């Protein structure tokens, strides 16, 4: 009789334990509609009640337990128990070490769960706490946690919280949140908002809140340059313009022949692929701008007409003033990195320079000229930051490139043997007052930076056009150069990219076949099992 009562109590105890677990874990498994939140305080009492009843049953079976340990099974049980204890000890030790020495690996093909170099660099440079507040429905919080956990992994200055705006209207208004799925980024007394959980949006908001002073880039027009508002694949720079916005730049076009001066808010001037030379007055205006700490970015293609090339004496003379030689040449790549010998490629390692520091991506330049630093009798310390492979050369006899089967390097006739420099940068102290460059005197954050004149030149403009930004490093090279020019070295890095679409597209016939296989294969296994069982009987 006593054993029956104890057995009954043991089942009641197990039921109480299961009830306690269901109350605590049920809402996490979608049972929130069945299990009421008001039941939660009773889970503790149910748990301890179950433990007492199970313990009472165990105590009542002490004779059976003692007899069990007297036989051979006791030794086997002891070994099994010891194995379990050792296994649990190993798990505890691994978790302890993991909590002290945290290391993560991302094995996905497109590094979906890893932050870009730019984001990591920004996070490591934080000097004050940053708040990230997610405003969304609670059911969507998990979609943000995976991404934001990566941010907190790289910086202990991030504070992440999750808010349901429907339940906390005051906080939603405080952060200026208008819709669900918004991440508010608060730094000091500034707030920016990202409207998705993508790394691009969150890092863009982080850049803006840390660097509130926007830099304004002017694209020179009037000489058939690339257009930052055009979406044309060959002549448009609209994708680069969008990238500038993400790095907290503004951009505008400028016809210098009409204005006769650079605007006061110009952080940098870009001359991208001019087909016609600068006017002498334009060159003089740019010289005056540079002398006051201005920044200039020139992307100069080889001549379109190889038989009758149009010289650009004013622009090339302007570059020579800063130790940069824009040679009259076309670079021929014999390394085989690209399929077109007239599209030279460059890859790591790059020449040592801040623009390409830790730069690990391949870049390619459709039809480029050699841009070399002038080292003889030059007071400007110009440095190359992109160069081709050793099996390349710069052909100075331009008509000869029309027949690549017979062309060959001829150093004695002026050809430049590889590796050939394609890009040069120079930085020198400003010669006169700095009232023309807001980068040096507008905000206290910039006051510690000495006013400098910076000039960068690349022997190709097509590499940054819309149609060629699929080459891994082209966009980042342009953006790193722009950030170096305006003295934002903290943004020089490899930027986040959109996750690739790796879904498999099936035809209607393939979908039908797949559906049938889902039914046929399990049915075939069941039938085969039934037949084998019948034969064995």
KATA-V424870 format. One record per residue. N is the residue number from 0. PSI is psi in radians with two decimals (none if undefined). OMEGA is omega in whole degrees, 0 to 359 (none if undefined). BURIAL is + if it has 9 or more other ideal C-beta (glycine too) atoms within 8 Angstrom, else -. Layout:
# KATA-V424870
N/PSI/OMEGA/BURIAL
N/PSI/OMEGA/BURIAL
This chain:
# KATA-V424870
0/-0.76/180/-
1/-0.72/180/-
2/-0.63/179/-
3/-0.72/179/-
4/-0.80/180/-
5/-0.70/179/+
6/-0.75/178/+
7/-0.76/180/-
8/-0.61/179/+
9/-0.70/178/+
10/-0.64/175/-
11/-0.72/178/+
12/-0.75/178/+
13/-0.70/179/+
14/-0.72/179/+
15/-0.72/178/+
16/-0.76/179/+
17/-0.67/178/-
18/-0.73/179/+
19/-0.76/179/+
20/-0.71/181/-
21/-0.71/180/+
22/-0.71/182/+
23/-0.70/187/-
24/-0.22/183/-
25/-0.83/180/+
26/-0.52/180/+
27/-0.34/181/-
28/0.40/175/-
29/0.33/180/-
30/0.42/182/+
31/-0.47/179/-
32/-0.42/181/-
33/-0.79/183/-
34/2.09/184/+
35/2.50/177/-
36/-0.45/181/-
37/-0.24/179/-
38/-0.25/188/+
39/-0.71/180/-
40/-0.44/182/-
41/-0.22/182/-
42/-0.64/181/+
43/-0.76/181/-
44/-0.68/178/-
45/-0.70/181/+
46/-0.89/183/+
47/-0.58/175/-
48/-0.73/177/+
49/-0.72/180/+
50/-0.75/181/+
51/-0.75/182/+
52/-0.73/178/+
53/-0.66/178/+
54/-0.66/178/-
55/-0.73/178/+
56/-0.77/181/+
57/-0.72/179/-
58/-0.60/180/-
59/-0.26/180/+
60/0.51/187/+
61/-0.55/180/-
62/-0.80/179/-
63/-0.67/180/-
64/-0.74/179/+
65/-0.71/179/-
66/-0.62/180/-
67/-0.73/183/+
68/-0.10/178/-
69/-0.31/185/-
70/-3.00/181/-
71/-0.59/180/-
72/-0.48/180/-
73/-0.73/180/+
74/-0.80/178/-
75/-0.70/179/-
76/-0.68/179/+
77/-0.74/178/-
78/-0.76/179/-
79/-0.75/179/-
80/-0.72/178/-
81/-0.69/179/-
82/-0.73/179/-
83/-0.76/180/-
84/-0.76/179/-
85/-0.76/179/-
86/-0.78/178/-
87/-0.68/178/-
88/-0.71/179/-
89/-0.75/179/-
90/-0.73/179/-
91/-0.73/180/-
92/-0.76/179/-
93/-0.75/179/-
94/-0.63/178/-
95/-0.81/179/-
96/-0.70/180/-
97/-0.60/179/-
98/-0.46/180/-
99/-0.64/182/-
100/1.50/186/-
101/2.12/179/-
102/2.35/183/-
103/2.60/177/-
104/2.37/176/-
105/1.92/184/-
106/0.13/178/-
107/2.66/186/-
108/-0.68/183/-
109/0.33/179/-
110/0.84/185/-
111/-0.55/185/-
112/0.37/177/-
113/2.48/177/-
114/2.66/179/+
115/2.88/178/+
116/-0.64/181/+
117/-0.81/181/+
118/-0.78/180/+
119/-0.70/180/+
120/-0.72/179/+
121/-0.76/181/+
122/-0.69/181/+
123/-0.33/181/-
124/0.10/180/-
125/2.32/179/+
126/-0.09/179/-
127/2.76/181/-
128/2.55/177/-
129/2.29/178/+
130/2.30/172/+
131/2.00/182/+
132/2.06/180/+
133/2.15/177/+
134/1.87/182/+
135/3.08/175/+
136/2.51/181/-
137/-0.52/180/-
138/-0.28/181/-
139/0.01/184/+
140/-0.64/184/+
141/-0.52/179/-
142/-0.42/177/-
143/-0.54/185/+
144/-0.74/181/-
145/-0.74/180/+
146/-0.82/185/+
147/-0.43/173/+
148/-0.57/176/-
149/-0.66/179/+
150/-0.84/181/+
151/-0.43/178/+
152/-0.56/184/-
153/-0.10/180/+
154/2.32/177/+
155/0.12/178/-
156/0.03/179/+
157/2.37/175/+
158/2.02/184/-
159/2.33/176/+
160/2.79/184/-
161/2.27/186/+
162/2.37/171/+
163/1.90/185/+
164/-0.41/179/+
165/-0.45/181/-
166/-0.26/181/-
167/1.28/182/-
168/-0.59/182/-
169/-0.81/180/-
170/-0.63/178/+
171/-0.71/178/+
172/-0.64/180/-
173/-0.66/181/-
174/0.09/177/+
175/0.62/182/-
176/2.27/183/+
177/-0.35/183/-
178/2.86/177/-
179/2.72/178/-
180/0.41/181/+
181/2.39/174/+
182/1.99/177/+
183/2.26/180/+
184/1.99/184/+
185/2.21/180/+
186/2.07/184/+
187/-2.08/181/-
188/0.34/184/-
189/2.60/181/-
190/2.30/171/+
191/2.77/184/+
192/2.41/172/+
193/2.46/187/+
194/0.29/176/-
195/3.08/178/-
196/0.24/180/+
197/2.59/180/+
198/-0.67/181/+
199/-0.84/183/+
200/-0.76/183/+
201/-0.76/179/+
202/-0.63/177/+
203/-0.77/177/+
204/-0.65/179/+
205/-0.73/178/+
206/-0.78/183/+
207/-0.65/182/+
208/-0.49/179/+
209/-0.69/181/+
210/1.38/185/-
211/-0.42/181/-
212/1.91/179/-
213/2.45/173/-
214/2.42/182/+
215/2.17/181/+
216/2.29/177/+
217/2.28/175/+
218/2.06/180/+
219/2.40/178/+
220/2.89/179/+
221/-0.02/180/-
222/0.48/182/+
223/0.68/179/-
224/3.00/173/+
225/2.54/185/+
226/2.07/181/+
227/-0.19/179/+
228/-0.06/184/-
229/2.46/176/+
230/0.19/178/-
231/2.46/185/-
232/-0.64/186/-
233/-0.64/186/-
234/-0.09/184/-
235/2.58/178/+
236/0.46/186/+
237/-0.60/180/+
238/-0.71/176/+
239/-0.67/178/+
240/-0.70/177/+
241/-0.67/178/-
242/-0.63/176/+
243/-0.69/179/+
244/-0.68/181/+
245/-0.52/178/+
246/0.35/175/+
247/0.59/172/+
248/2.66/162/+
249/2.75/176/+
250/2.70/177/+
251/2.85/176/-
252/2.73/184/+
253/2.19/173/+
254/1.68/189/+
255/-0.49/179/+
256/-0.41/180/+
257/-0.75/183/-
258/-0.54/180/+
259/0.16/174/-
260/2.73/176/-
261/2.49/179/+
262/2.67/181/+
263/-0.45/183/-
264/0.23/182/-
265/2.01/174/+
266/-0.50/179/+
267/2.67/176/+
268/2.27/180/+
269/2.22/174/+
270/1.76/190/+
271/1.76/173/+
272/0.84/179/+
273/2.48/176/+
274/-0.29/182/-
275/2.56/183/-
276/2.75/174/+
277/2.60/169/+
278/2.70/182/-
279/-0.66/179/-
280/-0.64/178/-
281/-0.75/179/+
282/-0.68/179/+
283/-0.71/179/-
284/-0.73/179/+
285/-0.67/177/+
286/-0.74/180/+
287/-0.68/178/+
288/-0.76/181/+
289/-0.61/182/+
290/-0.36/180/+
291/0.35/179/+
292/0.38/180/+
293/2.96/181/+
294/2.37/184/+
295/2.33/179/+
296/1.97/182/+
297/2.24/174/+
298/1.84/192/+
299/1.99/180/+
300/2.83/170/+
301/2.85/179/+
302/2.48/177/+
303/-0.70/180/-
304/1.82/184/-
305/-0.43/181/+
306/-0.61/178/-
307/1.19/184/-
308/2.48/178/+
309/2.05/179/+
310/2.74/177/-
311/1.24/186/+
312/-0.63/183/-
313/-0.75/181/+
314/-0.77/180/+
315/-0.59/177/+
316/-0.65/177/+
317/-0.74/178/+
318/-0.66/180/+
319/-0.54/177/+
320/-0.42/181/-
321/0.46/172/+
322/0.42/182/+
323/2.21/182/+
324/1.95/175/+
325/1.66/185/+
326/2.70/174/+
327/1.55/187/+
328/2.93/171/+
329/2.24/184/+
330/2.27/177/+
331/2.17/183/+
332/1.99/179/+
333/0.21/183/+
334/-0.35/181/+
335/0.18/179/-
336/-0.69/176/+
337/2.82/181/+
338/-0.37/181/-
339/2.06/179/-
340/-0.37/179/-
341/0.18/173/+
342/1.41/181/+
343/2.57/180/+
344/2.72/176/+
345/2.53/181/+
346/3.03/182/+
347/2.49/3/-
348/2.46/174/-
349/2.80/174/+
350/2.56/184/+
351/2.04/177/-
352/2.69/181/+
353/-0.56/182/-
354/-0.66/184/+
355/0.38/178/+
356/2.16/182/-
357/0.45/179/-
358/2.06/189/+
359/0.25/184/-
360/2.65/177/+
361/2.47/174/+
362/2.63/180/+
363/2.55/189/+
364/1.78/181/+
365/1.92/179/+
366/1.60/186/+
367/2.72/173/+
368/2.76/178/+
369/2.28/174/+
370/2.02/187/+
371/2.62/175/+
372/2.47/176/+
373/2.02/183/+
374/-0.44/183/-
375/2.20/174/-
376/0.66/180/-
377/2.29/178/+
378/-0.08/181/-
379/2.10/184/+
380/1.23/180/-
381/2.48/181/+
382/2.42/173/+
383/2.44/177/+
384/-0.02/172/+
385/2.33/176/+
386/2.75/183/+
387/-3.14/176/+
388/2.90/184/+
389/-0.51/182/-
390/0.63/177/-
391/2.86/174/+
392/2.82/176/+
393/1.99/183/+
394/2.08/180/+
395/-0.30/174/+
396/1.50/191/-
397/-0.75/181/+
398/-0.41/184/-
399/-0.34/182/+
400/-0.14/178/+
401/-0.29/177/-
402/1.54/185/-
403/-0.27/180/+
404/-0.44/184/-
405/-0.22/184/-
406/2.51/180/+
407/2.67/181/-
408/2.40/178/-
409/1.48/183/-
410/-0.56/181/-
411/-0.25/178/-
412/0.25/174/-
413/-0.07/178/-
414/2.56/181/+
415/2.04/181/+
416/2.72/184/-
417/2.85/357/+
418/2.43/186/-
419/2.33/178/+
420/2.26/179/+
421/-0.27/184/+
422/2.44/183/+
423/2.50/177/+
424/2.62/179/+
425/2.49/178/+
426/2.19/181/-
427/2.73/176/+
428/2.55/178/-
429/2.46/185/+
430/-0.66/185/-
431/-2.82/180/-
432/2.80/186/-
433/0.44/183/+
434/-0.14/183/-
435/-0.11/183/+
436/1.86/181/+
437/-0.32/180/+
438/-0.35/185/+
439/-0.27/189/+
440/0.30/184/+
441/-0.67/186/-
442/2.68/179/-
443/-0.53/181/-
444/-0.42/182/-
445/-0.08/186/+
446/-0.44/182/-
447/-0.22/181/-
448/2.27/179/+
449/2.41/179/-
450/2.18/181/+
451/2.61/168/+
452/2.21/180/+
453/2.34/180/+
454/2.35/176/+
455/2.45/180/+
456/2.37/177/+
457/2.40/186/+
458/0.55/179/+
459/2.44/176/+
460/-0.34/183/+
461/-0.43/184/+
462/-0.46/181/+
463/0.08/177/+
464/2.81/186/+
465/-0.70/186/+
466/-0.18/184/-
467/0.15/181/+
468/0.00/172/+
469/-0.31/174/-
470/2.25/195/+
471/-0.80/190/-
472/-0.03/187/+
473/-0.83/181/+
474/-0.79/182/+
475/-0.56/177/+
476/-0.78/178/+
477/-0.82/184/+
478/-0.67/177/+
479/-0.68/179/+
480/-0.75/179/+
481/-0.74/180/+
482/-0.61/176/+
483/-0.71/181/+
484/-0.76/183/+
485/0.24/174/+
486/0.67/172/+
487/1.12/184/+
488/-0.39/180/-
489/-0.24/179/-
490/0.10/178/+
491/1.96/185/+
492/-3.07/174/+
493/2.22/189/+
494/2.84/178/+
495/2.57/178/+
496/2.75/177/-
497/2.46/177/-
498/2.32/180/-
499/2.62/178/-
500/1.89/184/-
501/0.34/178/-
502/2.61/179/-
503/2.16/180/-
504/2.13/181/-
505/2.55/174/-
506/2.96/180/-
507/-0.68/179/-
508/-0.72/179/-
509/-0.62/178/-
510/-0.76/179/+
511/-0.76/179/-
512/-0.74/180/-
513/-0.74/180/+
514/-0.75/179/-
515/-0.68/181/-
516/-0.57/178/-
517/-0.56/180/-
518/-0.77/189/-
519/-0.81/184/-
520/-0.89/177/-
521/-0.66/179/-
522/-0.69/180/-
523/-0.69/178/-
524/-0.75/180/-
525/-0.76/180/-
526/-0.76/179/-
527/-0.72/178/-
528/-0.72/179/-
529/-0.75/181/-
530/-0.78/180/-
531/-0.70/180/-
532/-0.71/180/-
533/-0.71/181/-
534/-0.70/180/-
535/-0.59/178/-
536/none/none/-
